[in-house]
């Protein structure tokens, strides 16, 4: 019988980051599939800041969270190794949401077959292109807009800046945590302006129409100051609050009223109507070179939680993928 490692949440963190003992590796037997089920061997899984957020109780904000005593989960790509359902066959590659384990046995309907030839790499099926596609749609980007994305060298930010350009933004700005990341945004991804936020914001943000917020706090405050009247803010993340564990509200919130700004929170899976459009456009942009998928590969299931902490602390560039 196959054996599988799983990462379980033991207890919810009491600090801003998980402590030793909050998670553990568990080895379990992999059962044979029942009729209608498949066995999938995981190859890659997504690492993102939301993994740390989901260790907490999120019931009050209507976001799925991990449950103590159960296996954690994340987006993943795997290969079907055994099937008891006509919809999938051994050898098929699939996308699913059962990361943090070597093997998963579930109903075939929980998996979506992916074409291994669709992108240059299987890992590209885990990039945050879909998240950024939805966010830039919600932002209602118009031809000629000046667009700023924070945490621009991260998995969402690298995608959002490039997609905003393809949606009509003519000036794309990115902020990052180091000069090296800022240079990568300019020299490799083609951002018009990229800067290390430690050096300040305001000198880079003239004429801002849209802000894509992945950070909150001081970044959101700077955006409110810089946005033109009736500008738009799309709120996709809150890295500063997740990193510090302290609420990071802007001090100039009254300017939102005076400038008639829009603050638009969104959740990707509330916009499934956009997925067919994304599935048609995004692979074409990647294959043509109009979009570069930036990513960092980390090895080892045992390193998944550490990789999420390192991501939060700005260690990596681009989308972080764990090779299991």
Secondary structure, 3 states (H helix, E strand, C coil): CCEEEEEEECCCCCCCCCCCCCEEEEEEECCCCCCCEEEEEEEEEEECCHHHHCCCCCHHHCCCCCCCCCECCCCEEEEEEEECCCCCCCCCEEEECCCCECEEEEEHHHCEEECCCCCCCHHHHHCCHHHHHHHHHHCCCCCCCEEEECCCCEHHHHHHHHHHHHCCCCEEEEEECCHHHHHHHHHCCCCCEEEEHHHCCHHHCCCEEEEEECCCHHHHHHHHHHEEEEEEEEECCCHHHHHHCCCCCCCCCHHHHHCCCEEEECCHHHCHHHHHHHHHHHHHHHHHCCCCCCEEEEECHHHHHHHHHHHHCCCCCEEEEEEC
